[in-house]
Amino acid sequence: MTDYNPYIEPAQQQIPEQKKRFRLGISLNIILFILTFFTTTIAGVAWMNRDPYDLDNFSFGITYAVLILFILSCHEFGHYFAAKYHKVKVTLPYFIPFPFLMLNPFGTMGAVIRMKAATQTRKALFDIGIAGPIAGFIASLFVLIWGMTHLPPIDYLFAIHPEYAAMGIPTEGFAFGNTLLYAGLTKIFTSSPSVFMPPMNEMYHYPFLCVGWFGLLVTALNLLPVGQLDGGHIVYALFKEKHKLLARAFFMFTLVLGIVGLLQFVGITMFERYGLLNWLVWSALIYFVIKIDHPPLYDNEPLGTGRQLLGWFALFMFVTSFTPVIITSY
């Protein structure tokens, strides 16, 4: 038995099926969001140095989960509303849960939206590409500044690592790579002698600092000017075919960083602070999935001064948020 009725116009016959697909799509969005909330909460518990698989510790990870979902949502809805403004059909965000903390300690691989139709103009391509990074960047700044202006006393860290009270706080070990923006905000908001600012090898115990740093990382990675990444959309809209030189240069840059990171595994350690093996994975993703060059768009309408200035702001976001060595363990 079908829903087909020969006395109803074909367009009307499609409406029930479209509504069904829409409901299924929304259900998937909601399920993935809930799963990502759960996996990021587990990650947040682990960052607090507690057993992430003990449900009694669940509450310790909620702040981290809420903050990271806030930043990812700002980024993706930046894309979403820009697409709606240009009347480009787009899905709601699909959050990506990742429960395997040994492979990814953040609990998520981010979020994506899918455009159901290609953009037809350079302005739409540029606006959709840059709206996400700007929204995520602003959200990350808000989270970081709040975290730096509301730092708990040093006893907070001693409660997590009681041994530090006697032995002192180590300055080496597993640490996030610093960035120009993170370092600059630290000098602005935590320069008072009465404020304890944790070193990079301990800041992940502080949800606002950890998530703010992660938000900057997500912004920088998305702004890599290659293929179908946000940065690829932006540089293609700005430079058209000339974007290929920049895209290929950055692909080689990620490849070199990965090779430098590989050298330490063959006994060459003099460059270990300047590369990371994970960049080889990124290079493979860029080459095989994201692609190096942006697909062509046949629209030559100029972007205008305002959008060109935003393009330079995208460069500022990338330079100040990027770190070649994302994680160290020295």
VENFENVEN-V586501 format. One record per pair of residues at least 4 apart in sequence whose C-alpha atoms are under 8 Angstrom apart, sorted by the first residue. I is the first residue (numbers start at 1). J is the second residue. D is the distance in whole Angstrom. If there is no record, write none. Layout:
<<I/J/D> <I/J/D>>
This chain:
<<3/13/8> <4/13/7> <5/13/7> <8/12/6> <8/13/6> <9/13/6> <10/14/7> <11/15/7> <13/17/8> <14/18/6> <15/19/6> <16/20/6> <17/21/6> <18/22/6> <19/23/6> <20/24/6> <21/25/6> <22/26/6> <23/27/6> <24/28/6> <25/29/6> <26/30/6> <26/92/8> <27/31/6> <28/32/6> <28/94/8> <29/33/6> <29/92/7> <29/93/7> <29/94/5> <29/95/7> <30/34/6> <31/35/6> <32/36/6> <32/94/7> <32/95/6> <32/96/6> <32/97/7> <33/37/6> <33/94/7> <33/95/5> <33/96/8> <33/97/8> <34/38/6> <35/39/6> <35/97/6> <36/40/6> <36/95/6> <36/96/6> <36/97/4> <36/98/7> <36/107/7> <36/108/6> <37/41/6> <37/65/6> <37/66/7> <37/69/7> <37/97/8> <38/42/6> <38/65/8> <39/43/6> <39/97/6> <39/98/6> <39/99/5> <39/107/5> <39/108/7> <40/44/6> <40/61/7> <40/64/7> <40/65/5> <40/68/8> <40/97/8> <40/98/8> <40/99/8> <40/106/6> <40/107/4> <40/108/6> <41/45/6> <41/58/7> <41/60/8> <41/61/4> <41/62/5> <41/63/8> <41/64/7> <41/65/5> <41/107/8> <42/46/6> <42/52/5> <42/53/7> <42/58/7> <42/61/6> <42/99/8> <42/107/7> <43/47/6> <43/52/7> <43/61/7> <43/101/7> <43/105/6> <43/106/6> <43/107/5> <44/48/6> <44/52/8> <44/60/7> <44/61/4> <44/62/7> <44/63/8> <44/64/5> <44/65/7> <44/106/8> <44/207/7> <45/49/7> <45/50/6> <45/51/7> <45/52/5> <45/57/7> <45/58/7> <45/59/8> <45/60/5> <45/61/4> <46/50/5> <46/51/6> <46/52/5> <46/61/8> <47/204/6> <47/205/5> <48/60/7> <48/61/8> <48/160/7> <48/204/8> <48/205/5> <48/206/8> <49/160/7> <49/205/8> <50/57/7> <51/57/7> <52/57/7> <52/58/7> <53/57/8> <54/58/7> <57/61/8> <58/62/7> <61/65/6> <62/66/6> <63/67/6> <63/207/7> <64/68/6> <64/207/5> <64/208/7> <64/211/7> <65/69/6> <66/70/6> <67/71/6> <67/143/8> <67/207/8> <67/208/7> <67/211/7> <68/72/6> <68/211/6> <68/215/8> <69/73/6> <70/74/6> <70/139/8> <71/75/6> <71/136/6> <71/139/6> <71/140/6> <71/215/6> <72/76/6> <72/110/7> <72/111/7> <72/136/7> <72/215/8> <73/77/6> <73/93/8> <73/111/8> <73/136/8> <74/78/6> <74/132/7> <74/135/5> <74/136/5> <74/139/7> <75/79/7> <75/131/8> <75/132/4> <75/133/6> <75/134/7> <75/135/5> <75/136/4> <75/137/8> <76/80/6> <76/93/6> <76/111/7> <76/112/7> <76/113/7> <76/132/6> <77/81/6> <77/92/8> <77/93/7> <77/132/7> <78/82/6> <78/128/8> <78/131/5> <78/132/4> <78/133/8> <78/134/8> <78/135/6> <78/136/8> <79/83/6> <79/113/8> <79/128/5> <79/129/7> <79/130/8> <79/131/5> <79/132/5> <80/84/6> <80/90/7> <80/91/8> <80/92/7> <80/93/8> <80/113/7> <80/128/8> <81/85/6> <82/86/6> <82/124/8> <82/127/6> <82/128/5> <82/131/6> <83/87/6> <83/88/5> <83/89/7> <83/90/7> <83/124/7> <83/128/6> <84/88/6> <84/89/7> <84/90/8> <86/124/6> <88/115/7> <88/116/8> <88/117/6> <88/118/8> <88/119/7> <89/115/6> <89/116/5> <89/117/6> <90/113/7> <90/114/6> <90/115/4> <90/116/5> <90/117/8> <91/113/6> <91/114/5> <91/115/6> <91/116/7> <92/113/6> <92/114/8> <93/111/6> <93/112/5> <93/113/5> <93/114/8> <94/111/5> <94/112/5> <94/113/6> <95/108/8> <95/109/8> <95/110/6> <95/111/4> <95/112/7> <96/108/6> <96/109/5> <96/110/6> <96/111/6> <96/112/8> <97/107/6> <97/108/5> <97/109/6> <97/110/8> <98/104/7> <98/107/5> <98/108/5> <98/109/6> <99/104/8> <99/107/6> <99/108/7> <100/104/6> <100/105/8> <100/107/7> <101/105/4> <101/106/7> <101/107/6> <104/108/7> <110/218/8> <119/124/6> <119/125/6> <120/124/7> <120/125/8> <120/297/7> <120/298/8> <120/299/7> <121/125/6> <121/297/7> <121/298/8> <121/299/6> <121/301/8> <122/126/6> <122/237/5> <122/297/7> <122/299/6> <122/300/7> <122/301/7> <122/302/8> <122/303/7> <123/127/6> <123/237/7> <123/303/6> <124/128/6> <125/129/6> <125/233/6> <125/234/7> <125/237/7> <126/130/6> <126/233/6> <126/234/5> <126/237/6> <126/238/8> <126/307/8> <127/131/6> <128/132/7> <129/133/8> <129/230/5> <129/231/7> <129/233/6> <129/234/6> <130/134/6> <130/230/6> <130/231/8> <130/234/7> <130/311/8> <130/314/7> <131/135/6> <132/136/6> <132/230/8> <133/137/6> <133/219/5> <133/222/7> <133/223/7> <133/230/8> <133/314/8> <134/138/6> <134/314/8> <135/139/6> <136/140/6> <136/215/7> <136/216/8> <136/219/7> <137/141/6> <137/215/7> <137/216/6> <137/219/6> <137/317/7> <138/142/6> <139/143/6> <139/215/8> <140/144/6> <140/211/8> <140/212/5> <140/213/7> <140/215/5> <140/216/6> <141/145/6> <141/212/7> <142/146/6> <143/147/6> <143/208/6> <143/209/7> <143/211/7> <143/212/5> <144/148/6> <144/208/6> <144/209/5> <144/211/8> <144/212/5> <144/213/7> <145/149/6> <145/185/7> <145/189/8> <146/150/6> <146/208/7> <147/151/6> <147/206/8> <147/207/8> <147/208/5> <147/209/6> <148/186/7> <148/189/6> <148/190/7> <148/197/8> <148/209/7> <149/189/6> <149/190/7> <151/195/7> <151/196/7> <151/197/7> <152/156/6> <152/196/8> <153/157/8> <153/195/7> <153/196/6> <154/158/7> <154/196/6> <155/159/6> <156/160/7> <157/161/6> <157/162/8> <157/205/8> <158/162/5> <158/163/7> <158/164/6> <158/165/6> <161/165/8> <162/166/8> <163/167/6> <163/168/8> <164/168/5> <164/169/5> <164/170/8> <165/169/8> <171/199/7> <171/201/7> <172/201/6> <172/329/7> <172/330/6> <173/201/6> <173/328/7> <173/329/5> <173/330/5> <174/201/6> <174/327/7> <174/328/6> <174/329/4> <174/330/7> <175/200/5> <175/201/4> <175/202/7> <175/327/6> <175/328/5> <175/329/6> <176/200/6> <176/201/7> <176/326/6> <176/327/5> <176/328/6> <177/200/7> <177/323/6> <177/324/8> <177/325/6> <177/326/5> <177/327/6> <177/328/7> <178/182/7> <178/183/7> <178/200/7> <178/323/7> <179/183/6> <179/320/6> <179/321/6> <179/322/6> <179/323/6> <180/184/6> <180/319/8> <180/320/5> <180/321/7> <180/322/8> <181/185/6> <181/320/5> <181/321/6> <182/186/6> <182/213/7> <182/321/8> <183/187/6> <184/188/6> <185/189/6> <185/190/8> <186/190/5> <186/191/7> <186/197/8> <187/191/5> <190/195/6> <190/196/8> <190/197/6> <191/195/7> <198/202/6> <198/203/5> <199/203/6> <200/204/8> <203/209/6> <203/210/6> <204/209/7> <204/210/5> <205/210/7> <206/210/6> <207/211/6> <208/212/6> <209/213/6> <210/214/6> <211/215/6> <212/216/6> <213/217/6> <214/218/6> <215/219/6> <216/220/6> <216/321/5> <216/322/8> <217/221/6> <217/321/6> <217/322/6> <217/323/8> <218/222/6> <219/223/6> <219/317/8> <219/318/7> <219/321/7> <220/224/7> <220/317/7> <220/318/5> <220/319/8> <220/321/6> <220/322/5> <221/322/8> <222/229/6> <222/230/5> <222/231/6> <223/229/7> <223/230/5> <223/231/4> <223/232/7> <223/314/7> <223/318/6> <224/229/7> <224/230/7> <224/231/5> <224/232/7> <224/250/7> <224/318/8> <225/229/7> <225/230/7> <225/231/4> <225/232/4> <225/233/8> <225/234/7> <225/235/6> <225/246/7> <225/247/5> <225/250/7> <226/231/6> <226/232/4> <226/233/8> <226/246/8> <226/247/5> <226/248/8> <226/250/7> <226/251/7> <226/286/7> <226/290/8> <226/291/7> <226/292/5> <226/293/6> <226/294/7> <227/232/5> <227/233/7> <227/247/7> <227/286/7> <227/290/5> <227/291/5> <227/292/5> <227/293/5> <227/294/4> <227/295/7> <228/232/6> <228/233/6> <228/290/6> <228/291/7> <228/294/6> <229/233/6> <229/290/7> <230/234/6> <231/235/6> <232/236/6> <232/247/7> <232/293/8> <232/294/6> <233/237/6> <233/294/7> <234/238/6> <234/311/7> <235/239/6> <235/240/7> <235/243/6> <235/311/8> <236/240/5> <236/241/7> <236/242/8> <236/243/5> <236/294/7> <237/303/8> <238/303/7> <238/308/7> <238/311/7> <239/243/5> <242/246/8> <243/247/6> <243/293/8> <244/248/6> <244/292/8> <244/293/6> <244/294/8> <245/249/6> <246/250/6> <247/251/6> <247/292/6> <247/293/6> <248/252/6> <248/292/6> <248/293/8> <249/253/6> <250/254/6> <251/255/6> <251/283/7> <251/286/7> <251/292/7> <252/256/6> <253/257/6> <254/258/6> <254/279/6> <254/280/7> <254/282/7> <254/283/6> <255/259/6> <255/279/6> <255/280/6> <255/283/6> <256/260/6> <256/275/8> <257/261/6> <257/274/7> <257/275/5> <257/276/6> <257/277/7> <257/279/6> <257/280/8> <257/324/7> <258/262/6> <258/275/6> <258/276/5> <258/277/5> <258/278/6> <258/279/4> <258/280/4> <258/281/8> <258/283/8> <259/263/6> <259/275/7> <259/276/8> <259/277/7> <259/280/7> <260/264/8> <260/271/7> <260/272/7> <260/274/7> <260/275/5> <260/276/7> <260/277/8> <261/271/8> <261/272/6> <261/274/7> <261/275/4> <261/276/4> <261/277/4> <261/278/8> <262/266/7> <262/275/8> <262/276/7> <262/277/5> <263/267/7> <263/268/5> <263/269/7> <263/271/8> <263/272/7> <264/268/5> <264/269/5> <264/271/8> <264/272/6> <268/272/8> <271/275/7> <272/276/8> <273/325/7> <273/328/8> <274/324/7> <274/325/6> <275/279/8> <275/324/6> <275/325/6> <276/324/7> <276/325/6> <276/326/7> <276/327/8> <277/281/8> <278/282/7> <279/283/6> <280/284/6> <281/285/6> <282/286/6> <283/287/6> <284/288/6> <284/289/8> <285/289/5> <285/290/6> <285/291/8> <286/290/5> <286/291/5> <286/292/6> <287/291/5> <287/292/6> <303/307/6> <303/308/7> <304/308/6> <305/309/6> <306/310/6> <307/311/6> <308/312/7> <309/313/6> <310/314/6> <311/315/7> <312/316/6> <313/317/6> <314/318/6> <315/319/6> <316/320/6> <317/321/6> <318/322/6>>
